[in-house]
Amino acid sequence: MFPKYDVIVVGAGHAGCEAAHAAAQMGSKVLLCTMNMNTIAQMSCNPAMGGVAKGQIVREIDALGGMSGIISDKSMIQFRMLNRSKGPAMWSPRSQNDRMRFAEEWRLALERTPNVDFWQEMITGILVKDGRAKGVRTGIGIEIEAESVVLTNGTFLNGLIHIGEKQFGGGRTGEAAAKGITEQLVSLGFESGRMKTGTPPRVDGRSLDYSKMEIQYGDENPEKFSYSDETSPIKGQRTCWITYTNKDVHNTLEEGFDRSPMFNGRIQGLGPRYCPSIEDKINRFAERDRHQIFVEPEGWDTVEIYVNGFSTSLPEDVQYKAIRKIAGFENAKMFRPGYAIEYDFFPPTQLKLTLETQLVENLYFAGQINGTTGYEEAASQGLIAGINASLKVQEKDPFLLKRSDAYIGVLIDDLINKGTEEPYRMFTSRAEFRLLLRQDNADLRLTQLGYDINLASQERLDKMLNKKKETARLINDLKQKKLAPEQINKGLEQIGTAEIKEKIVVEKLLKRPQIGLNDLMILDPELDKFLSGFSTDVREQAEVQIKYDSYIEKEQQMVEKLSNMENYKIPLKFDYLTIPALSNEGKQKLNKIKPETLGQASRISGVSPADLSILTVYLGR
């Protein structure tokens, strides 16, 4: 009934979709298995993509040849570039999306991808022989063979939903939990754990009073995620709103605390620290009189509203009573209550940097199974797992991203070397080289790498190379082009920066924090005419590189210093227990994680500088 596949992907969420698309684009024969073909790429929680650090990840996925950026652009209803008032390392694109259109676009993209087959059924086990994954077993007992398997099960592994004192099995509300895989993996020697996440109630937008809320518009000149010409910036945009909880809301919520699964011990898994439930917020921050609520439409045409900031697992009657005390929600009609969900995950320290498991060859984990939270984190892992599963089948070298290459590299390095005891979420603060890993240069950093593994197209590569060439040409021109005092002094005074006494090159002026290229284009018509010959992307890239030249150079020097350690390979079967001088904790952690380089070993929690020095000496021998 089934041919033998190169890659079987289990789960069709954000990680599974990226894994299946990447492997197929690279020439592998792929089977994507899902329990429900109608929920492929479902936005289970908020209808949005990107945000701080997450927007950088979406652009990195796109630059490598993944699809999340294109799908986000095609289903976008609002776009905002966050943190524009800060430096470029902090600029982060974020879109509000049409939930139904997002899922539809992903399914259509996969159906148009040659080499992708689909199968709708629960997968209950992995076929394993001689320590290698050989395929999957379905709920009705069908065995489907493959060279490799990628697990992207999301919240479905033994998922348990909590609403107040009610609890029932499910991977999402209305969908069954997945059984069998956890138990098999544990029997094979894997360590598992439990995590928790949650979602807020959805309400009828027709029942809200928006006049009592703050309007949140999209950007006046919206951008997009994808570097490709397949998508265009959004024309019209939907409005979002902001409102706040109050003391009455908090008091009403507290009335239900005795029935809260979070506070009475029924929920054992740890939830995301940086995205707590509303009951957790008012319990942990009792001194605050209010908390921000983002009122977000679920799509272009639907009246359904996502109440961002009101995630909860309290009883539905308490949710309903409390939400109607929020300004603008006095007459709110609830479509469905919020809930918490507990699910199995596998500590990611059991993986290699390729996301292949250490215990079973050709078996890969991606997404929430690794302890992460968020669509973007999941999608990026799916991409890397799909890439590496395909490369291994083709007997090619693995694809690895370093911490200095991409936020995706930071994410995977953190997971493998540090592990996580709570749902892992990406932040700019996790990246030590964030000035190099900006959202505006993801194509310059990664498109060549994507092209080299047959994922990014020739068109993508040509466009990137042209941007690189044009940026270099513009920077060189701005180092030559001079402006005279009589041309711009009046304008400089209005901007609030010192006047010039003699002609000055544009590059030098741009190093002033108060001045941008747009300001100079307004001040000097001749410069405006000259710069109009370059695209907005090229002008922005040139300005950032000029303004932050010395800082970028310092980060690059630091990367070069650390690269020596990254290039120092450690034999896969190196026995750390034979080095008596290593600390006991160092031996345990090194033996468990099996770092591939000295640089990776240096980032393992519990490996001291002394351990590192001793290891360096032994490796030198």
N, C-alpha and C positions, 0 to 999 in steps of 0.2 A: 504493500500500500504506500509506503514511504521510501524514497531513496535515502541513501546515507548522506547526511548533511555535513558540511564543514563546521558550521556553528549553529547551535540551538540556543536561542535566547528565551529565558523563562520570565515572563512579565512584560507588559507593554505600557509601562509608565514612561516617564521622561528618560530614565536610564536605559530601559529596554529598547525604546525607539531609536535612541542615538546609537546603541550597540548594534542593532540589526542593520540600520542604514549604513553605518561605517563599514562593517564587515562585508556587506553586499557590494558597496561601491568599490571596495578593494578587490573584488573578484571572488569572494567566498559564497558558497551556496548556503543560504540562511533559512532557518525555520523560526518564526516568532510565535511563541505559545502564550496565550492569554485566556483567562477564564471567561472573558466577555469581550467579543469583538466590538461592541458598541461603546466601550469605555477606554479604548486605546488613547493614550496621552491625556487622560482625564486630569484636569486641574483640581485635585482633591481638596485643596484648601483655597488660598486667595487667588483670584483671577488676575495675576500680575507676574511679570518676569523682570529680572534684574534688581537693581537697588545697589546699595553700598557694597562694593567688592563682588557682589553677585552679577552686576552688569558687566564688569570686567570679564567674568567667567563666560558669560553668554557671547561676548565678542571674541574671546579666545576659541570657543567651540566653533564659531563661524569662520574664523581665520584658518582653522585647521581643515575645514571642509564639512563640519557638522551642520545640522539643520535647525537648531533651536533659535538662532537669530532670524532666519528667514521665516519660520513659522510665527515667531513673535511679531515680526513686522506685518505679516499678512493678516493677523488677527487683532492688531492693535486698535484700541479706542482712545488712548491718551498716551502722550510721551512727556517725560520730564528728565532733564539732566540734573541729578542731585549734586549738591555741594559746589555749585558754580562759584560761590563766594570764597572758596578755599583754593588751594593749589591744585594743579592738574592731576597729581597722584590721587586726589580724592574725588575727582569728577566721576560720577557713576550713572550710567543710563538706566532708566526704569520705565517700563510700559505697563499700562492697564490694558487687559486683554478681554476679548469676547470669549468666554469659556467654551461655548459650543463650537465656535468657529476655529479656535485653537486646536481642539481635538479633531475636528473635521479635516483641517489642513494637514495635520500630522498623518492621519490615516491615508489621505489621498497621496501624500508624498511617498509613503511606504508602498502603497499599491502601484505607484508609478516606478518604483525602484526595481530594476531587474534583479533576479536572484533572491528575492524575499518571498517565502511562502508563509502562510498563516495556519494555525491550528487552535481552535477554541475548545479548551478543556483544562481542568486542573491537573497540574503536574504534581505527582505525589512522591517521586523519588528520582535519584540519579543512577544511571547505570555505571557502575565502577568495576573495573577489572585490572588487577595487578597495579593498583594505585593510580590508575588513569580514568578520567571521565570518558565514557563511551556512548553517552546518550541519555535519554530520559524515559521514565515510565509514567504513563498517564493514569488518571483516576479509574478508567475502565480497563486498565491492564495492557494497553498498547505499549510496546517498546519501540522507540524511535532512535536509531543509531546516529551518532555524530562524532566528529573528531574532537570537538570541544563544546563545553556548555558554559553559558554565562547566566548566573542567577541575579535577577533584579526584582526581587519579590516585594519591595516596598513595605507596607505595613500589614501585609497579608499573612505572614508566617505566624500561625496560632493567634491571629488578631482577636482582641477582646475589647468590645465597645462599652463605655460607661456613660450612663446618663443618670445622675443621682444614684439611687439605690438599685436601679436596673442595670443589668449587665448581660451581654449576649455576644456570641461569636460573630466576627465579621472583619473583613479587610478594609472595608469602608461601609458606611451606612447603606443597607440594601444589598450588600455583596458578601458572599461567603468568605470565611477565612480559609487559608491554605494549610492543609494538614499533611504530615508525613516527612517533609524535607528536613525540618529541624531534627526530628528524632533520628533520621538516618545519619545526618551529619555528625550528631553527637556520638552515635555508635561508632563512627569512623575516627573519633578522637578529637573533633572540633569542640572548642569552648563556646558556649552561647550565653546570652543574657537577655534582659528585657528592657525595653525603652517605651516611652510614652510621648504622644503628641496629641494635639487637640485642634478643634475647629470651632468657630463661633456660630450662632444662629444666623439663618438667612431670613430676611423680612421682605415684605411687599413695599416696593418703592412708592406706590400710589398712596400709601397710608402715612407717609412722612411729611413733616412740615419743614421744608428746606430753608424757609426764611429765618429760622432760628439757628442756622448753621453757617459756618464760614465756607465760602466757595474756594475750591482748589482747582485752578485752571491748569491745563497742560502748557508746555512751552509755546511761546509766540511763534518761534521758528523751530518746529520739532525736527529732531534727527531720527535716526533709525539704528537698529543693531547691526544688520548685515552689511558687509563691505561689498557685496555683489550688486550687480545691476538688476537682479531678479526682483528686487523690491524698491519701493519709493517711499519717501517720508509721507506720513499721514496728512491728509488734507483737512477734514473737519475732525473735531475731538469732542468726546463726552466729558462732562464736568464731574468732578468728585467733590466731596464736602468733608468738613471736619466739625465734630462736636465733642462734648466732654461728659464724663460721668460726674456725679456729685455725691454729697453725703447721703442723700435719700437712696440713691442707687446702691451705695456701699452698705448701708444699714439693711436694705432689703436682701442683698446677696448674703450678708452675714447670717440672716435668719435661716438660711439653708445649709450652713456649714456643718451642722450635725448629720446631714444626709449627703455630704460631699464625699465621693470616693477618694478624693485627694487627702482629706483630713481624717477619715476614719480607717485608713490603712488598706482599703481594697485595691488601690493602685500601688503596685510595687515598683514599676519602672520609673526611671528618672526622665523628666521632661526637659525641653530646651530652656536653658538658663536665660537666653536673650529674647525669648518669645513666650513669656509666662501667661498662664490663664488669668482672667480678670479676678478670680477669687485669690489666686496666688499674689497678684499685685496688691490688692487691698490688705492682705494679711502681712506681706513683707514690708509694704510701704504705708503703714497705718497713719503716718503723719501727713500724707498727701490728701488733699480735699477732692482732687479730681484726676482723671486719667484721660488721655486723648483717644478719641474714637475716629477712625477714618471710614467714611461712608462711600463705598465703592460699587458702582454698577457692575453687574455680571456680564454685560454685553451691550451691543448696539440697540437691540430691540426689546429685550426682556425687561420686566419690571423688578426682577429679583435683585436684591441688594446684599452685598457682603459686608458684615459689620466688623471691620478690621480693628482689633484691639479688645474684642469682647469674647475671646476664646474661653470656653467654660465646659465643665462636666457636671454642673449643679442640676438638680431636678428641673424638668421642663417648666413646671409651674413657677418656680423661683426665677428662672431665666426670663419668662414672659412678664412677670410682675416687675422685675428690676429694669428690664430694657425700656419699659414704657415710662420710666422716670427720667430718661435721658432727654435733654433738650432736643425737640424736633421729633421725638419718638413717642409722644404721649398717646397717639392712636395707632401705634404700629401693629401690624398684623404679621405674625410669625409664620413663615413657610415651613421651617424645620428647626428643631433645637440644635444647639451646639452639643458636642460630645468629646470625650477623650478616648483614645485608642491605645491599648498596650499591644506590643508585638515583639517577636524574637529578632535579635540581631546577633552578629558574630564579631567579636572584637577584631578589628582590622589588623592587629599585630600578627595575625595568622596568615597574612598575605605577603606576596612579593610586590615590588614596586610596579610590576606590570598588572597588578590586581589578580594574578593567578594565585590560587591557594598553595600553601607550602605542603599540605598533607596529601592533596589529590592533584595530580598533574592534569593540565588542560581544563581545570575547573576554575572559573572566574566569578568574583562577587563584585557587584556595583550598586551604589545607591544606599537606601536606608538599611539594607542588610549589613552594611559596614558601619552603621552608627551615625550617619549624617542626617541632616534635615534640610529641606529646601529643594525645589525643582532644579535649580542651577547646579548645585553640588552633585545631585544625582545624575543629571544629564552629562556632566563632564566626566564622571566616573564611567558611565555607560560607554561614552565615546572611546575612552582609553582602553577599557576592557574589550570592546568590539574590535578595535584596532589590533590589540595584541593577540587576541584569539585568532584573528585572520592571519596575522604575520606568522604565528607559530605553526598553523596548518600549512602555510606556504614555505615553512622552514627558513624564514628570514629573521634577521636580528630584531629583538624587541624594541618597542618605541617607549622612551622614557623622557619625561620633562623634569628638569631640575627646578629648584626653588627660584633660581634667577631667570628661568625661561618664562614662567607663567604662574598665575594664581592656581591653575590646575596642578602644577608641580608642587606648590606649597601645600595644597589640600591633601594630596596623596602622600607626600612626605610626612606631614603631621599625623595622618591616620596610621601609617605603617610603623613609624618610629615612636610615636607618643601614645597611640591608641586614644580611646575616648570612653569616658564613663557616663557621658550625657550626650544628647544629640548634638553633633558637631555642626557649627555654622561658620561660614567664611566671613572674615572682617579684614579691612585693609591693614589693621594693626598686626595681623598674623604674618604679613609679608615684610621681610626686612629690606627687600629691594623694590618697594612699591613705586618709587619714582621711575624705575625702569619698566614696571609692569602696568603701564597706564592703559586706559580704555581706548585711547586714540591711536596707539601704536601696536595693537594686537596683531594686525595684518603684517606689519614689518617684522615682528618677532617670530611669527608662526606659520605664515602661508607657505614659505619655502619648505618647511618641515612637513606640512600636510601634502604638498605636491610630491615630495620625495617618496612618500608611501602610497602614492596613487589615490589620495583622497581629495585633496584640493585640486580644482581643474586648472588647465592651462590658462584659461581666461582670468581666473583668480590670480594666478602667478603674474601674468602680464600686467594686470592692473596694479598689483602691489609694487612691482619693479618700476613701473612708470611713476607711481607716487613717490617712491624712494628717490628716483632720479630728479623729479621736479622739485622735491623738497631740498635736495642738495643744491640745485641750481638757484632756487630762491634765496637760500641762506647765503650763498656766495654773492648774489646780486645785492642783498641787503648789507653785506660787508663793504660793498663798493659805493653804493648810492648814498649821496649826501644831501642834507637839508640845511638851508640857510636860516639865520635868525629872523630875517624879515618875513620868511614864509610861515613860520610856526610859533614864534614867541607869544603872540597874542593868545593862541590856542593853548599853549603850555600853561600860561598863567590861569586860564579858565579851568584847566584840569587840576591845577593845584600842585604843579611841579616846577622846578627851577627853570628859568629861561636860559637859552644858550647864547654865548658871546661870539661864537664863530661857527663855521660850517661843521656839521657833525654827521657821522655815518648813521644810518638808520639802526644798524645792529646795536650800537652803543645806546641809543635812545630807548630801544626795546628792553634793555636790561633794567630800566627804571620800573619799579613795581606799579606805579600809577598809570603807565602807558601800555596800550596794546596796539596791535596793527590796525584794528578798526578805528581807533582814535586818530592815528596818523593818516589814515585814508580820508577821514573827514577834514583834517587840518590842511592837507595838501592835495589838490585835485590831480596834479601830475602823478603823484604816488598812487592815488586811487585808481587812475587809469592803468598804471603799470601793474598793480596788484590784482586788478580784476581779470587779468589774463591767467591767473592761477586759481585752481579750485579751492573751495572753503577748507577741505581736508588738508591740502598742501599748505595753505596759509597758517592754519592752526598748528600743524606739525612743526613748521619752521619757527613759529613764535615760541612754542614750548621749548624746542631744542636750544634756541638762542637764550631765552630767559633763564633756563635752569642748567645751562651748559656745565658750570663748575660742579654742581651737585650731582648731575648725571655722571660726570667723569669720576667723581669720588666713589659712587656706587659701583661703577664698572671696575674700578681698581680693586674694590673689596671683593667683587665676584672673582676676579682673576686670582687673588690671593687664596681664596677658598677652593678654587678649582683644582689646585694641586691635590688636595685631600679627596675631592670627588673622583679624580683620575686614579687614585691609589686603590686598585681592586683587591678584594679579599676572596680567597678561594671559597667556593660554595660549601665545601665539607670541612672547613677549618674548625678544629676542635678547641674551643676556648677553655674547656675544663683542664687542658694540659698545661695552662699557664698559671702556675701557683701564685704569682704575685698579683693577679687580678683580684679585685674585691669580689665577694660572693655575689652581691647584687649585680655587679658588672658581668660576671660569668653567666648568671641566670638570664639577664636581659639579652645579652649578645647571642647566647645559644638559642633563645626563643625566637628572636626577630631575624637572626642570620643576615646581618647587613652585607650589602654587596660591595660597598666602598668604605674607606676610612671616614669620608665625609658623612655618610649615613650613620656610621657608628657613633660619631661625635654628637649626633642629635637625638640619640636614644636616651630617654629619661632614665636616670640611674647609672649611666656610664660616666664616671668622673674624669676630669682632665688627667689624673694620675693613671687611670685605666687606659686612657687613650695613648699616653706616652709609652706605657709598657707594651701595648698592642703594636704600636709603630715599630718598636725595637724588634719584637718577635717576627713581624711580617718582613722586616728588613733582612732577617736571617734566611 
